[in-house]
Amino acid sequence: MAGNRPLWRWIAAAFGGVLAGLALPPWGCPPLLWCALLPLWALGPRHAALWAALAVLLSHRWLLWLHPLDWVGVPLGLSLPLCVFLWLALGAVGAALVSAWRLVVQQWGADRWSTAVLAAAIWGVAEVWLAQGPLFWIGLGSAALPGDPALAGLAQWIGAGGLAALQLLLAWWLWRLCSGGLAGRGRFARAAAAWLLVVLLLHAWGWALLQAVPLADRASPPTRLLVLQPAIPTREKFSWTQQQALLRRLAGAQLQAEQLGADALLLPEGALALGQQLLSPAPVEVLSGGFRESGAALRSALLRFAPGDVDPVQAIDKHRLVPLGEWIPGSAWLSWSGLSAVGGVSAGEASRLLDRPGGPIGVAICYEIADGAALAASVRDGAGWLLASANLDPYPVQLQRQFAALAQLRAIETGRWLVSAANTGPSLVVDSRGQVRQRLERQAPGTLLVEIQPLAVVTGYSRVGEWPLLALAAIAGIARVKSRVRQS
């Protein structure tokens, strides 16, 4: 049996990685994730690499739906290999990061509480940092939704990074119980009961935090918005037929917005082409995804059309660009500038605050929805509600559900209503407690009239960000150093 132990370690790592991939959104099942994390604490760096690779590949398998890429000029014979390469490369990056993390844990001693706290805090901060980079990570911090909103309620104070660290610590405690590390002298039953009590208390606290969030504000009237979901396949978007269909739907939505007394009409990312005007002066404010030129740079942006205008009067540019899709390293010196149908675009300012006359809002364009820190900063600067403008085609329903779960988490973190306007879905409204109130059927054209409440109360996470997590890492690091000094 001893000779088979290495094989069982690999099997455990593989099984844990598959469970982790399933536990992440769109399922969002924390208990399953805690079980999936057990091999990560118990096994070594090489096994952790396998665990991470499988978790990332399973949770990000929607990347394969980019195929075929012939609509953006990639030969059909290269399309599938390129999509598979991108998918495998993302898995390799995840494997390298988690393996390095586990190597550090091994050096410090995985069985010590100070190591566990420090390592969990590092993981949480790393997830927040990665969310600000070019890759679209579905991390442990998002695993509480949509299945466990009570636990997700803690994000009001600790954010997604804190949720990731918390779940790693719960899994570490569970691993110590299962491995017998807390079983001596009758301690197992007490430790197991304490673990269960802590889990229940955390859920009770999270639920209480959610119930304390206001849904309305007497000092600020509600805002009525009309969301247009064009449902035009990206691969056909620039055909004459689909362009005419979009213009007809836009004109109809403008008239409908006026008739329904909406304050603004919302369109998804990239709805308008470069330099495209509205067919007629906007009877209400229009917030639409589109493109604009800033000097010699092409920007993907959210454009604001004031009532009575056909040209945009304000814009907020997309900051996080899609690697290879919208931007590649050295694109200024290469003739090929990206896979997107519009070619390469340039990044805008990092701030996600659009300070409009109707009140400032926080804006996430496409997978900027993964960056909770940026949206929290916009709320800290005065945003009364959040707008997510996305395309999400040709991706499958899995990514759309992950997007919806991230939208719920962003609403909880900031205590703000969030409206998503997406080309093929999810077009929905989430209240300040993270509950989806209304949504349109995916892949079907339509409009959705929503009424939201701009809010002024600022959550703890929006105020302090990752500072509590960094302080926890510092405390655990000092404790670990002192422990090593005493041992020497």
Secondary structure by P-SEA (a helix, b strand, c coil): cccaaaaaaaaaaaaaaaaaaaaccccccaaaaaaaacccccccaaaaaaaaaaaaaaaacccccccccccccccccaaaaaaaaaaaaaaaaaaaaaaaaaaaaaaaccccaaaaaaaaaaaaaaaaaaaacccccccccccccccccccccccccccaaaaaaaaaaaaaaaaaaaacccccccaaaaaaaaaaaaaaaaaaaaaaaaaacccccccbbbbbbbbbbccccccccccaaaaaaaaaaaaaaaaaaaaacccbbbbcccccccccccccccccbbbbbbcccccccccccbbbbccccccccccccccccccccccccccccccccccccccbbbbcccccccccccbbbbbbcccccccaaaaaaaaaacccbbbbbbbcccccaaaaaaaaaaaaaaaaaccbbbbbbccccccccccccccccccccccccbbbbbbbbbbccccccccccaaaaaaaaaaaaaaaaaaaaaac
